[in-house]
């Protein structure tokens, strides 16, 4: 189950994850979905957008929506710092920027290090695909990019 949730291809035993901090916890996206990581830049607010949509930025001539990932996940807000980054991700044909507190690196997880999300049992559990155990004291919450962007809502 964790294999299909993290988009591990049939027969593959590892997945690479771009890990990042939101408050004190560490989260991750499959590296295949990450297009680039950039520093925080001016964001233009869009009227009547959802509260988790921070606005849009100009990325090499394209208008890119930016999601405040902490707001989307229902986490308490924090001030931006020099470590704050925009992780540009791609899901299907949609590109979106995600504001994170800090990027911590790229981590390779074996499929047996990934457990399906069992700890959360409510409507927000759709945002979590699993938990990766990197070391004895280090866990990475693996996020469902499709649900965060809202592609699943559009399909329904």
QUIBELFEN-V358932 format. One record per pair of residues at least 12 apart in sequence whose ideal C-beta (glycine too) atoms are under 10 Angstrom apart, sorted by the first residue. I is the first residue (numbers start at 1). J is the second residue. Records with the same first field share a line. If there is no record, write none. Layout:
I=J, J
This chain:
1=114, 115, 116, 117, 129, 130
2=15, 109, 111, 112, 113, 114, 115, 116, 117, 129, 130, 131, 132, 142
3=15, 111, 114, 116, 130
4=116, 129
5=30, 114, 116, 117, 128, 129, 130, 142, 144
6=28, 29, 30, 32, 109, 111, 114, 116, 129, 130, 132, 142, 144
7=30, 32, 33, 129, 145
8=30, 109, 110, 111, 114
9=32
12=111
13=109, 110, 111, 112
14=108, 109, 110, 111, 113
15=28, 30, 31, 32, 107, 108, 109, 110, 111, 113, 114, 132, 142
16=28, 30, 31, 32, 34, 106, 107, 108, 109
17=29, 30, 31, 32, 33, 34, 105, 106, 107, 108, 109, 114, 132, 134, 140, 142, 143
18=30, 31, 32, 33, 34, 37, 87, 89, 100, 103, 104, 105, 106, 107
19=31, 100, 102, 103, 104, 105, 106, 107, 109, 132, 134, 138, 140, 141, 142
20=34, 37, 69, 83, 85, 87, 98, 99, 100, 101, 102, 103, 104, 105, 140, 143
21=83, 84, 85, 100, 101, 102, 103, 104
22=69, 70, 72, 73, 75, 76, 78, 98, 99, 100, 101, 102, 141, 143
23=70, 73, 75, 76, 77, 78, 101
24=75, 78, 101
25=73, 75, 101, 139, 140, 141
26=102, 104, 105, 107, 132, 134, 138, 139, 140, 141
27=69, 73, 98, 100, 101, 104, 127, 128, 132, 140, 141, 142, 143
28=104, 105, 106, 107, 109, 129, 130, 131, 132, 134, 140, 141, 142, 143
29=69, 87, 89, 91, 98, 100, 129, 142, 143, 144, 145, 148
30=89, 91, 109, 129, 142, 143, 145
31=106, 107, 108
32=89, 90
33=87, 88, 89, 90, 91, 143, 145, 146, 149
34=87, 88, 89, 90, 98, 103, 106, 145
35=59, 64, 87, 88, 89, 90, 95, 96, 97
36=59, 86, 87, 88, 89, 90, 95, 97
37=85, 86, 87, 88, 89, 97, 98, 100, 103
38=57, 59, 85, 86, 87, 88, 97
39=82, 83, 84, 85, 86
40=57, 66, 80, 81, 82, 83, 84, 85, 86, 97, 99, 100
41=57, 58, 59, 66, 86, 97
42=55, 57, 58
43=55, 56, 57, 64, 65, 66, 68, 86, 97, 99
44=56, 57, 58, 63, 66
46=63, 65, 66
49=65
50=67, 71, 72, 150
51=68, 71, 72
52=66, 67, 68, 69, 70, 71, 72, 73, 74, 99, 148, 150
53=65, 66, 67, 68, 71, 72, 96, 150
54=66, 67, 68, 69, 71, 72, 86, 97, 98, 99
55=67, 68, 97
56=97
57=86, 88, 97
59=86, 88, 95, 97
62=95
64=86, 88, 95, 96, 97
65=94, 95, 96, 97, 149
66=86, 88, 96, 97, 98, 99
67=86, 87, 89, 96, 97, 98, 99, 148, 149, 150
68=97, 98, 99, 100
69=86, 87, 97, 98, 99, 100, 101, 127, 143, 148
70=98, 99, 100, 101
71=99
72=98, 99, 124, 127, 143, 147, 148, 149, 150
73=124, 127, 128, 141, 143, 148
74=124, 127
75=101
78=101
79=101
80=99, 101
81=101, 102
82=102
83=100, 101, 102, 103, 104
84=99, 100, 101, 102, 103
85=97, 98, 99, 100, 101, 102, 103
86=98, 99, 100, 103
87=99, 100, 103
89=143, 145, 148, 149
90=145, 149
91=144, 145, 146, 147, 148, 149, 150, 151
92=145, 146, 149, 151
94=145, 146, 149, 150, 151, 154
95=149
96=145, 148, 149, 150
98=143, 145, 148, 149
104=138, 140
107=132, 134, 138, 140
108=132, 134
109=130, 132, 133, 134, 140, 142
110=132, 133
112=133
113=130, 131, 132, 133, 134, 135, 139, 140
114=129, 130, 131, 132, 133, 140, 142
115=130, 131, 132, 133, 139, 142
116=128, 129, 130, 131, 142
117=129, 130, 131, 141, 142, 143, 144
118=130, 131
119=131, 141
120=141
124=147
125=144, 147
126=144, 146, 147, 148, 152, 153
127=141, 143, 144, 145, 146, 147, 148
128=141, 142, 143, 144, 147, 148
129=141, 142, 143, 144, 145, 146, 147
130=142, 143, 144
